[in-house]
Amino acid sequence: WDGNARVYAWSDEYGDVGPEIAELEAELFGSPEDRDQRIGGGLDFSAIDSIEVIQEGPQRIEYIKTFEDAGLHPVMAKNVELSGYQVPTPIQKFTIPAILQSYDVIGIAQTGSGKTAAYLIPILSKLMGKAKKLGAPRPNPLTFQEGIDNVTAEPLVVVVVPTRELAVQIFNEARKLCYRSMLRPCVVYGGVPIREQLGLLSRGCDVLIGTPGRLKDFIGRPDKVTLRRLKYMVIDEADEMLNQDWEDELRPILSGGGKFSLMKAFHGCCNVKYGLFSATFPRAARTLAKEYLSASHVRFRVGRAGSTTVNIRQMVIETSREKKNELLLTLLEEMNGVRTIIFVNSRQAADTLDDFLYNMKLPVTSIHSDRTQVEREAAMRAFRSGQAPILVATGVTARGIDVRNVMHVINYDLPSMEYGGIEEYTHRIGRTGRIGHRGVATSFFTDRDEPIASVLTRTLLETKQEIPAFLQQYIPENYAEGNKVKFETESDFDPNDVAGAGDAAGGGWGG
């Protein structure tokens, strides 16, 4: 399973900075030749860099223009360079200094805007110089004997995510950013025997990434995992977790199994910093933020909450249910073998479409929640490697897909308003056009999709897309090019939902 991926093995003989390991460095970051080719290759930050970032609340953070401005730990600065990050994205410009200044953070940014690095870079950078003091005792990795040298995992960082695929994606990012440091990342999620994951945790864990159900299970075993040393708690894709009714699992995690409340009662503070990141920010997420985040937290909104990126060219094609397959084949032929994700609304539809494309001799694979974890990981490996550059997926399972050079997203089925609506559309098309790259999103529109037509048209207008003739009727009255597009959900924003003690002095959520 993907959690077995190699991480940097720290030895006490290293001093403060670990030595380079050429083989692992190539595995994590690619060969030097690959890295040279990646620098500047196909990136377009001209549009993404012009996106407005709104600071909300009384606190004001001075943003950084370059990673050098952040004053990162030297090891982190080198890992950022090896990862190919050249300039900070809008969410990174504000979030990195905010976390370095020890604020709780709410970050709302479009999918593909670099949210993961926005919190991992500053959190891990702050811990790199303190890991020896803050971290738990750990067995020597070179002499470790399972069952004899086991320790309790005492993470300094916990990252909670909605899907296994996203957990693996963030774990792989943490593997890179923890390189040459004593910080050891681990990942846990369902679908894999608990014993295997306990075996990895028993070697020690400083950065724990996982899905809510499995994290809750482990936190309920204090002899295996304890949060008594925790310094940072991050909730990523909060809207998706709350949409799936995982609030009951989230609360024990956010409270450290109840221990944080006791620490506050006896010591006045539990010293845990919280980060909450999402592409959208529904009322349930705002309520959660109000309960757990500090009153002095900072809030950043990149563009409109739930907006899509202008780096994605969006096309909507009117068709019938009977002609979707024919239209799909035409699109795939026109795009000439580029890496493509096709979204459907059900597991049965994913299997049916996978079979159809396979029988048409196309290199396709698929994932959905009924597949075993082994099958899902195999499908993702085939997609990432290019062995199967066409991936059929349901919306929920695709939340963690962050694959380089996904050039085309196809909504074979548009999401229904009952199950995700335009927020789901935003997440789906955000699989392309990620962090400075350009992409294409094509959606099939049938008579069943009329409920989403109005808000879809507004989304197209917001990002200056061409409005097809059949959607012209949904353009708002008195709309003029250049005007801000009004979304109905914006009028339902209660600034008191996440207002801190000082919000009366500055702009709140409603401002």
C-alpha positions in Angstrom: 0.0 0.0 0.0 1.1 3.6 -0.6 1.8 4.3 3.0 4.9 2.0 2.7 6.6 4.6 0.5 10.1 5.4 1.6 10.7 8.4 3.9 13.9 10.0 5.1 15.4 7.9 7.9 16.9 10.2 10.5 19.9 9.2 12.6 21.1 10.9 15.8 24.5 11.0 14.2 23.4 13.7 11.7 23.5 16.7 14.0 21.1 19.4 12.9 20.8 18.7 9.2 20.7 15.4 7.5 23.0 14.5 4.5 21.7 14.2 1.0 20.7 10.7 -0.2 20.9 10.7 -4.0 18.7 7.7 -4.6 15.9 9.0 -2.3 16.2 12.5 -3.7 15.7 11.2 -7.2 12.7 9.2 -6.0 11.1 12.2 -4.3 11.9 15.0 -6.7 12.9 13.3 -10.0 16.3 13.3 -11.5 18.3 16.5 -11.9 17.5 16.4 -15.6 13.8 16.1 -14.9 14.0 19.0 -12.4 15.7 21.2 -15.0 13.1 20.4 -17.6 10.3 21.2 -15.1 11.5 24.7 -14.2 9.2 27.1 -16.1 7.8 24.3 -18.3 4.3 25.2 -19.4 3.5 27.4 -16.4 1.4 30.5 -16.7 1.1 32.5 -13.6 0.0 35.7 -15.4 -3.7 34.9 -14.7 -3.5 33.3 -11.3 -1.2 36.0 -9.9 -3.8 38.7 -10.7 -6.5 37.0 -8.6 -7.5 39.2 -5.6 -6.8 37.9 -2.1 -9.2 39.3 0.5 -8.1 39.4 4.2 -11.1 39.2 6.5 -11.2 40.0 10.2 -9.2 42.5 12.2 -5.7 41.0 11.7 -3.6 42.1 8.7 -0.8 40.0 7.4 2.0 41.4 5.2 2.2 39.0 2.3 5.4 37.6 0.8 6.4 38.0 -2.9 9.0 35.2 -3.0 9.8 32.2 -0.9 13.0 33.9 0.1 10.9 36.6 1.8 9.5 34.0 4.1 12.7 33.3 6.0 12.2 29.5 5.8 14.5 27.0 7.6 17.5 26.3 5.2 16.4 22.7 4.7 12.9 23.7 3.9 14.1 26.4 1.5 16.1 23.8 -0.4 13.2 21.3 -0.4 11.0 24.0 -1.9 13.5 24.6 -4.6 13.8 20.8 -5.3 10.0 20.6 -5.5 10.0 23.0 -8.4 8.2 25.8 -6.6 9.3 29.0 -8.2 6.9 31.7 -6.9 4.3 31.5 -4.2 0.7 31.3 -5.4 -1.9 33.8 -4.0 -3.0 31.5 -1.1 0.7 30.7 -0.3 1.7 34.4 -0.2 -0.6 35.1 2.7 -0.9 31.7 4.5 2.9 31.1 4.8 3.6 34.3 6.8 0.4 33.9 8.8 1.4 30.4 10.0 5.0 31.5 10.6 3.6 34.2 12.9 1.6 31.6 14.8 -2.0 32.5 13.7 -4.8 30.1 13.3 -5.8 30.3 9.6 -8.8 29.8 7.5 -7.9 29.6 3.8 -10.5 29.6 1.1 -9.1 29.1 -2.4 -10.0 27.5 -5.6 -9.0 23.9 -6.2 -5.5 23.6 -7.6 -4.2 26.8 -6.1 -1.5 25.2 -3.9 -3.3 25.0 -0.6 -1.4 21.9 0.5 2.0 23.5 0.2 0.6 26.7 1.7 0.2 25.0 5.1 2.9 22.3 5.0 5.8 24.6 4.1 5.5 27.0 7.1 4.4 24.3 9.6 7.3 22.0 8.8 9.7 24.8 8.5 8.8 26.0 12.0 9.3 22.5 13.4 12.6 21.7 11.7 14.6 23.8 14.1 12.7 22.5 17.1 12.0 18.8 16.3 14.7 17.5 18.7 13.1 19.4 21.6 9.5 18.9 20.7 9.4 15.4 19.1 9.0 12.1 20.9 11.8 9.6 21.4 12.2 7.4 18.4 14.0 4.1 17.8 17.0 4.0 15.6 15.7 3.1 12.1 18.9 1.2 11.3 18.5 -1.2 14.2 14.7 -1.2 14.6 13.2 -4.6 15.6 9.4 -4.7 15.3 7.7 -5.8 18.5 10.8 -4.9 20.6 11.6 -1.3 19.8 8.0 -0.1 19.2 7.1 3.3 20.4 3.8 5.2 20.8 3.2 7.6 17.9 3.1 11.2 19.2 2.6 13.4 16.2 3.4 17.1 16.2 1.1 17.7 13.2 -2.2 16.1 12.2 -3.8 16.7 8.8 -7.3 15.4 8.3 -8.7 14.8 4.8 -11.9 13.3 3.3 -10.4 10.7 0.9 -7.7 8.0 0.8 -6.4 9.5 -2.5 -6.0 12.9 -1.0 -4.3 11.5 2.1 -1.7 9.7 -0.1 -1.2 12.9 -2.1 -0.5 15.0 1.0 1.7 12.3 2.4 3.8 12.3 -0.7 4.1 16.1 -0.5 5.1 15.8 3.1 7.8 13.2 2.2 9.4 15.8 -0.1 9.2 18.7 2.4 10.5 16.6 5.3 13.5 15.5 3.3 16.8 15.8 5.3 15.0 16.6 8.5 14.1 14.5 11.5 10.4 14.9 10.9 8.8 11.6 9.9 5.5 11.6 8.0 3.0 8.8 8.1 -0.4 8.2 6.5 -3.4 6.2 7.7 -6.8 5.5 6.0 -9.4 2.8 5.7 -9.2 -0.1 3.3 -5.8 -1.2 4.6 -5.3 -3.6 7.5 -4.8 -1.7 10.7 -1.9 -3.9 11.7 0.2 -2.7 8.8 -0.4 0.9 9.6 0.3 0.3 13.3 3.6 -1.2 12.3 4.7 2.0 10.6 3.4 4.2 13.4 5.3 2.2 15.9 8.6 3.5 14.4 7.5 7.0 15.4 5.5 9.7 13.6 5.8 13.5 13.6 3.4 14.3 10.8 0.2 12.2 10.7 -2.1 12.5 7.7 -5.3 10.5 7.5 -9.0 10.2 6.9 -11.5 10.9 9.8 -12.6 7.3 10.5 -9.2 5.8 10.7 -7.7 8.7 12.7 -10.6 8.5 15.2 -9.8 4.8 15.6 -6.2 5.4 16.3 -6.8 8.3 18.7 -9.0 6.0 20.7 -5.9 3.8 21.3 -3.7 6.0 23.5 -1.1 3.3 23.8 -0.6 3.5 20.0 -1.3 7.1 19.1 -1.5 10.1 21.5 -1.9 13.8 20.6 -0.3 15.1 23.8 2.6 16.7 21.8 0.4 18.0 19.0 1.3 21.6 17.8 -0.7 21.8 14.6 -4.1 20.5 13.4 -5.1 21.0 9.8 -8.5 20.2 8.2 -8.2 20.1 4.4 -11.3 19.9 2.1 -13.5 20.7 5.2 -16.6 21.2 3.0 -16.4 17.7 1.6 -16.0 16.1 5.0 -19.0 18.0 6.4 -21.0 17.2 3.3 -20.4 13.5 4.0 -21.6 13.9 7.6 -18.2 13.2 9.1 -18.7 15.8 11.8 -19.1 13.1 14.5 -15.6 11.7 13.5 -14.1 15.2 13.2 -14.9 16.5 16.7 -13.0 13.8 18.7 -10.0 14.5 16.5 -10.2 18.3 16.8 -10.4 18.0 20.5 -7.6 15.5 20.8 -9.9 12.8 22.1 -11.1 15.4 24.7 -7.6 16.0 26.1 -7.4 19.5 24.6 -10.4 20.6 26.7 -8.8 19.3 29.9 -5.5 21.1 29.0 -7.4 24.3 28.6 -9.2 23.8 31.9 -6.0 23.2 33.8 -3.5 25.3 31.9 -5.6 27.9 30.2 -4.4 26.9 26.7 -3.6 23.7 24.8 -1.1 25.4 22.4 -2.5 23.8 19.3 -2.7 25.9 16.2 -5.5 25.2 13.8 -5.8 25.5 10.0 -8.9 25.0 8.0 -8.7 25.0 4.2 -11.3 24.5 1.5 -12.5 25.6 -1.9 -15.9 26.4 -0.5 -17.0 27.4 3.0 -20.5 26.3 3.9 -22.3 27.2 7.1 -21.3 23.9 8.9 -17.6 24.6 8.3 -18.0 28.2 9.6 -19.7 26.8 12.8 -16.8 24.4 13.3 -14.3 27.1 12.8 -16.0 29.3 15.4 -15.9 26.5 17.9 -12.2 25.5 17.6 -10.2 28.4 16.1 -8.7 31.2 18.1 -10.6 34.5 18.2 -7.6 36.2 16.7 -7.4 33.8 13.7 -6.8 35.2 10.2 -9.0 34.5 7.2 -8.0 34.6 3.5 -10.3 34.3 0.6 -8.8 34.0 -2.9 -11.4 35.3 -5.2 -15.0 34.3 -4.5 -15.5 31.3 -2.2 -16.2 28.3 -4.5 -14.9 30.1 -7.6 -13.0 28.4 -10.4 -9.7 29.4 -11.9 -9.3 31.5 -15.1 -6.6 29.1 -16.1 -9.3 26.6 -17.1 -11.1 27.0 -20.5 -14.6 25.8 -19.8 -16.9 24.5 -22.5 -20.5 23.3 -22.1 -22.0 21.2 -24.9 -25.7 20.5 -25.3 -26.5 16.9 -26.1 -28.8 14.0 -25.3 -28.2 11.1 -23.0 -28.2 8.7 -26.0 -25.4 10.7 -27.8 -23.0 11.1 -24.9 -20.8 8.1 -25.8 -20.4 9.2 -29.4 -19.6 12.8 -28.3 -17.1 11.5 -25.7 -15.2 9.4 -28.4 -15.0 12.5 -30.6 -13.6 14.6 -27.8 -11.0 12.0 -26.8 -9.9 11.7 -30.4 -9.6 15.5 -30.8 -7.5 15.8 -27.6 -5.1 13.2 -29.0 -4.2 11.1 -26.0 -3.7 13.8 -23.3 -4.2 12.8 -19.7 -8.0 13.1 -19.1 -10.4 12.6 -16.2 -14.0 11.7 -17.0 -16.6 12.3 -14.2 -19.8 10.4 -13.7 -22.4 10.5 -10.9 -22.6 6.9 -9.9 -20.4 3.8 -9.3 -22.5 1.9 -11.8 -22.0 4.6 -14.4 -18.2 4.5 -13.8 -18.1 0.7 -14.4 -20.3 0.9 -17.5 -18.3 3.7 -19.1 -15.0 2.0 -18.2 -16.2 -1.1 -20.0 -17.4 0.9 -23.0 -14.0 2.7 -23.5 -12.1 -0.5 -22.8 -14.0 -2.3 -25.5 -13.2 0.6 -27.8 -9.5 -0.3 -27.3 -8.8 2.9 -25.3 -6.2 3.0 -22.4 -8.7 3.5 -19.6 -9.0 2.8 -15.9 -11.5 3.8 -13.2 -12.0 4.4 -9.5 -15.0 4.6 -7.2 -15.8 3.8 -3.5 -16.7 0.2 -4.1 -13.2 -0.7 -5.3 -10.8 -2.1 -2.9 -7.9 0.1 -1.8 -5.5 -2.1 -3.7 -7.6 -1.6 -6.9 -7.8 2.1 -6.3 -4.0 2.5 -5.8 -3.3 0.4 -8.9 -5.7 2.5 -11.0 -4.0 5.7 -9.8 -0.5 4.3 -10.5 -1.6 3.5 -14.1 -3.1 6.9 -14.5 0.0 8.8 -13.1 2.5 6.7 -15.1 0.6 7.3 -18.4 -0.1 3.6 -18.8 -3.8 4.4 -18.7 -4.1 8.2 -19.4 -7.9 8.1 -19.3 -9.5 7.9 -15.8 -13.2 7.5 -15.1 -14.2 8.6 -11.6 -17.0 9.5 -9.3 -16.7 13.0 -7.7 -16.1 11.9 -4.2 -13.2 9.5 -5.0 -11.5 12.1 -7.2 -11.1 14.7 -4.4 -7.5 13.6 -3.8 -6.4 13.4 -7.5 -3.5 15.8 -7.9 -1.7 14.5 -11.0 0.7 16.5 -13.1 -0.4 17.5 -16.6 -4.1 16.6 -16.4 -5.0 18.6 -19.5 -8.7 17.7 -19.9 -11.6 17.2 -17.5 -14.9 15.9 -18.9 -18.1 16.1 -17.0 -19.9 13.2 -18.7 -22.5 13.8 -16.0 -22.8 17.2 -14.5 -23.3 17.1 -10.7 -26.9 17.5 -9.5 -27.9 20.3 -7.3 -28.9 17.8 -4.6 -25.4 16.3 -4.5 -22.8 19.0 -4.6 -24.1 21.3 -7.2 -21.7 24.0 -8.4 -19.3 23.4 -5.6 -18.9 19.8 -6.9 -18.4 21.2 -10.4 -15.7 23.5 -9.0 -13.8 20.6 -7.4 -14.1 18.5 -10.5 -12.7 20.9 -13.0 -10.0 21.9 -10.6 -8.2 18.6 -11.4 -6.9 20.5 -14.4 -5.4 24.0 -14.6 -3.5 23.4 -11.4 -1.0 25.9 -10.0 -0.2 27.9 -13.1 -0.9 25.3 -15.7 -3.7 25.7 -18.3 -6.4 23.1 -18.8 -9.7 22.4 -20.5 -13.0 21.4 -18.9 -15.8 20.1 -21.1 -19.3 19.4 -19.7 -22.2 17.5 -21.3 -25.5 19.3 -20.7 -28.8 17.4 -21.1 -32.4 18.1 -20.2 -31.7 16.6 -16.8 -29.2 19.4 -16.0 -31.6 22.4 -16.1 -31.5 22.9 -12.3 -27.7 23.8 -12.4 -28.0 25.9 -15.5 -28.4 29.3 -13.8 -25.5 29.0 -11.4 -23.3 27.3 -14.1 -23.9 30.3 -16.4 -22.8 32.7 -13.6 -19.7 30.6 -13.0 -18.8 30.9 -16.7 -19.4 34.6 -16.7 -17.3 35.1 -13.6 -14.3 33.5 -15.3 -14.9 35.2 -18.7 -15.9 32.0 -20.6 -17.9 31.9 -23.7 -21.6 31.4 -23.0 -23.2 28.8 -25.4 -26.5 29.9 -27.1 -28.6 27.5 -25.1 -27.4 29.1 -21.8 -27.8 32.7 -22.9 -31.3 32.8 -21.4 -29.7 32.3 -17.9 -27.5 35.4 -18.1 -28.7 37.7 -15.2 -30.7 40.7 -16.2 -28.7 44.0 -16.4 -25.4 42.0 -16.5 -22.7 44.0 -18.1 -19.2 42.7 -18.9 -16.7 43.6 -16.2 -19.4 43.7 -13.5 -19.1 41.4 -10.4 -21.4 38.4 -10.9 -23.8 38.0 -8.0 -24.2 34.4 -6.6 -27.3 33.6 -4.5 -25.3 31.9 -1.8 -23.3 35.1 -1.1 -26.4 36.7 0.4 -26.7 33.9 3.0 -23.3 34.7 4.6 -23.7 35.4 8.3 -20.6 37.2 9.6 -21.4 36.0 13.1 -20.8 32.4 12.2 -17.0 32.7 12.6 -16.7 36.1 14.2 -13.9 36.3 16.8 -13.8 38.6 19.7 -12.1 41.4 17.7 -14.2 41.2 14.5 -16.1 44.4 15.4 -12.9 46.3 14.7 -12.5 45.0 11.1 -14.2 43.3 8.2 -16.0 40.1 9.0 -17.2 37.3 6.7 -20.0 39.4 5.4 -17.9 42.4 4.4 
